[in-house]
């Protein structure tokens, strides 16, 4: 057996042993605690042969680098590392495997999606090609308990009995009911029962439990008062258009309009804020002399920030970039003393990216999500092993009286459910942040919550 070239911390040894003792398991440690290393250590301990790793496209190169670092370049031949999209498009290499590792397993939260069917499908699902199936995710639930059903039912369905069908699971643990349009399974019920059923198959440790030496995160949520009426003019115009639109009679069309309008408002507000956010980032760099990670959601916002911060020689990290281009962006941000900013799309930079913590301890959300765990994933690009600063500083500038006020409250409400089910909270255990107050919210909440 080859040597494992990584010294494990005690909790990582426990994680390795947990995985290696089970055919089916979910390692749900907090982001930044080294789940990849623990999974590879378990592969090494069992001396497994052919192993499939299914992961987001953005972290394929990270997995290959970890395999080489932990087990040597010769071990790369034992692994097939490819994306969920490759699995969904039947491009994942065939044959049998000793183990299938499902990284960022929350990507499989939708039972009927093409990627979930490609992995867990009854006939040709990739997971059926191996006896050992390990799921890894620091966010087993992004928003609500219904999202864990595909993984739980497929890997340890017997533990859910008699609630192991989708309908019975949603009725028991999601408070499912008919809302006049369809089955609404967005609730959360009997969480203690669900947690107890998952416990034998799931190992979950927070950073506060296993890495007390990590610095705290200081989260500052503040009103962005430099956004002008001129900046917001397109937002006001869009609000007027939506407000004056003739109502649809069809509930189907109306639901579609609501979703589309929310998306349009999100993007318009992100664009409207870009100038003011860039000014804040400039001030932060001038004050601290430190490099800054900036998080966005929309390509147009990335473009505007890139232009406004051009004098800081920013690099970008967005979906659609090749693996090599992404690696170069990280290296430039780490090593170029004149590059003070990396601007990342939340979906691309928020998952599986390592190395930012070596260059920065400041993160600014130019845009943020309705989903609390997506926000936390981005924070944990800095708040992880390798961070040497005394604290990680998180800045969430928002525009009061807009859709962002609703987002703050929705994120808080969701985080309460997630904390009860899995431990932790929206912003982790070591943070200086409080629940949004009524004064932070606006009349917009009345129509959205």
Secondary structure in CASP SS format (residue, H / E / C, confidence):
PFRMAT SS
TARGET T0000
AUTHOR 0000-0000-0000
METHOD secondary structure of the structure
MODEL  1
X C 1.00
X C 1.00
X C 1.00
X C 1.00
X C 1.00
X C 1.00
X C 1.00
X C 1.00
X C 1.00
X H 1.00
X H 1.00
X H 1.00
X H 1.00
X H 1.00
X H 1.00
X H 1.00
X H 1.00
X H 1.00
X H 1.00
X H 1.00
X C 1.00
X C 1.00
X C 1.00
X E 1.00
X E 1.00
X E 1.00
X E 1.00
X C 1.00
X C 1.00
X C 1.00
X C 1.00
X C 1.00
X C 1.00
X C 1.00
X H 1.00
X H 1.00
X H 1.00
X H 1.00
X H 1.00
X H 1.00
X H 1.00
X H 1.00
X H 1.00
X H 1.00
X H 1.00
X H 1.00
X C 1.00
X C 1.00
X C 1.00
X C 1.00
X E 1.00
X E 1.00
X E 1.00
X E 1.00
X E 1.00
X C 1.00
X H 1.00
X H 1.00
X H 1.00
X H 1.00
X H 1.00
X H 1.00
X H 1.00
X H 1.00
X H 1.00
X H 1.00
X H 1.00
X H 1.00
X H 1.00
X H 1.00
X H 1.00
X C 1.00
X H 1.00
X H 1.00
X H 1.00
X H 1.00
X H 1.00
X H 1.00
X E 1.00
X E 1.00
X E 1.00
X E 1.00
X E 1.00
X H 1.00
X H 1.00
X H 1.00
X H 1.00
X H 1.00
X C 1.00
X C 1.00
X C 1.00
X C 1.00
X C 1.00
X C 1.00
X C 1.00
X C 1.00
X E 1.00
X E 1.00
X E 1.00
X E 1.00
X E 1.00
X E 1.00
X E 1.00
X C 1.00
X H 1.00
X H 1.00
X H 1.00
X H 1.00
X C 1.00
X C 1.00
X C 1.00
X C 1.00
X C 1.00
X H 1.00
X H 1.00
X H 1.00
X H 1.00
X H 1.00
X H 1.00
X H 1.00
X C 1.00
X C 1.00
X C 1.00
X C 1.00
X C 1.00
X H 1.00
X H 1.00
X H 1.00
X H 1.00
X E 1.00
X E 1.00
X E 1.00
X E 1.00
X E 1.00
X E 1.00
X E 1.00
X C 1.00
X C 1.00
X C 1.00
X C 1.00
X C 1.00
X C 1.00
X C 1.00
X C 1.00
X H 1.00
X H 1.00
X H 1.00
X H 1.00
X H 1.00
X H 1.00
X H 1.00
X H 1.00
X H 1.00
X H 1.00
X H 1.00
X H 1.00
X H 1.00
X H 1.00
X H 1.00
X H 1.00
X C 1.00
X C 1.00
X C 1.00
X C 1.00
X C 1.00
X H 1.00
X H 1.00
X H 1.00
X H 1.00
X H 1.00
X H 1.00
X H 1.00
X H 1.00
X C 1.00
X C 1.00
X C 1.00
X E 1.00
X E 1.00
X C 1.00
X C 1.00
X C 1.00
X C 1.00
X E 1.00
X E 1.00
X C 1.00
X C 1.00
X C 1.00
X C 1.00
X C 1.00
X C 1.00
X H 1.00
X H 1.00
X H 1.00
X H 1.00
X H 1.00
X H 1.00
X H 1.00
X H 1.00
X H 1.00
X C 1.00
X C 1.00
X E 1.00
X E 1.00
X C 1.00
X C 1.00
X C 1.00
X H 1.00
X H 1.00
X H 1.00
X H 1.00
X C 1.00
X C 1.00
X C 1.00
X C 1.00
X C 1.00
X E 1.00
X E 1.00
X E 1.00
X E 1.00
X E 1.00
X E 1.00
X E 1.00
X E 1.00
X C 1.00
X C 1.00
X C 1.00
X C 1.00
X C 1.00
X H 1.00
X H 1.00
X H 1.00
X H 1.00
X H 1.00
X H 1.00
X H 1.00
X H 1.00
X H 1.00
X H 1.00
X H 1.00
X H 1.00
X H 1.00
X H 1.00
X H 1.00
X H 1.00
X C 1.00
X C 1.00
X C 1.00
X C 1.00
X C 1.00
X C 1.00
X H 1.00
X H 1.00
X H 1.00
X H 1.00
X H 1.00
X H 1.00
X H 1.00
X H 1.00
X H 1.00
X H 1.00
X H 1.00
X H 1.00
X H 1.00
X H 1.00
X H 1.00
X H 1.00
X H 1.00
X H 1.00
X H 1.00
X H 1.00
X H 1.00
X H 1.00
X H 1.00
X H 1.00
X H 1.00
X H 1.00
X H 1.00
X H 1.00
X H 1.00
X H 1.00
X H 1.00
X H 1.00
X H 1.00
X H 1.00
X H 1.00
X H 1.00
X H 1.00
X H 1.00
X C 1.00
X C 1.00
X E 1.00
X E 1.00
X E 1.00
X E 1.00
X E 1.00
X E 1.00
X C 1.00
X C 1.00
X H 1.00
X H 1.00
X H 1.00
X H 1.00
X H 1.00
X H 1.00
X H 1.00
X H 1.00
X H 1.00
X H 1.00
X C 1.00
X H 1.00
X H 1.00
X H 1.00
X C 1.00
X C 1.00
X E 1.00
X E 1.00
X E 1.00
X C 1.00
X C 1.00
X C 1.00
X C 1.00
X C 1.00
X H 1.00
X H 1.00
X H 1.00
X H 1.00
X H 1.00
X H 1.00
X H 1.00
X H 1.00
X H 1.00
X H 1.00
X H 1.00
X H 1.00
X H 1.00
X C 1.00
X C 1.00
X C 1.00
X C 1.00
X C 1.00
X E 1.00
X E 1.00
X E 1.00
X E 1.00
X E 1.00
X H 1.00
X H 1.00
X H 1.00
X H 1.00
X C 1.00
X C 1.00
X C 1.00
X C 1.00
X C 1.00
X C 1.00
X H 1.00
X H 1.00
X H 1.00
X C 1.00
X E 1.00
X E 1.00
X E 1.00
X E 1.00
X E 1.00
X E 1.00
X C 1.00
X C 1.00
X C 1.00
X C 1.00
X C 1.00
X C 1.00
X H 1.00
X H 1.00
X H 1.00
X H 1.00
X H 1.00
X H 1.00
X H 1.00
X H 1.00
X C 1.00
X C 1.00
X C 1.00
X C 1.00
X C 1.00
X C 1.00
X C 1.00
X C 1.00
X C 1.00
X C 1.00
X C 1.00
X E 1.00
X E 1.00
X E 1.00
X E 1.00
X E 1.00
X E 1.00
X E 1.00
X E 1.00
X C 1.00
X C 1.00
X C 1.00
X C 1.00
X H 1.00
X H 1.00
X H 1.00
X H 1.00
X H 1.00
X H 1.00
X H 1.00
X H 1.00
X H 1.00
X H 1.00
X H 1.00
X H 1.00
X H 1.00
X H 1.00
X H 1.00
X H 1.00
X H 1.00
X H 1.00
X H 1.00
X H 1.00
X C 1.00
X C 1.00
X C 1.00
X C 1.00
X C 1.00
X C 1.00
X C 1.00
X C 1.00
X E 1.00
X C 1.00
X C 1.00
X C 1.00
X C 1.00
X C 1.00
X C 1.00
X C 1.00
X C 1.00
X C 1.00
X C 1.00
X C 1.00
X C 1.00
X H 1.00
X H 1.00
X H 1.00
X H 1.00
X H 1.00
X C 1.00
END
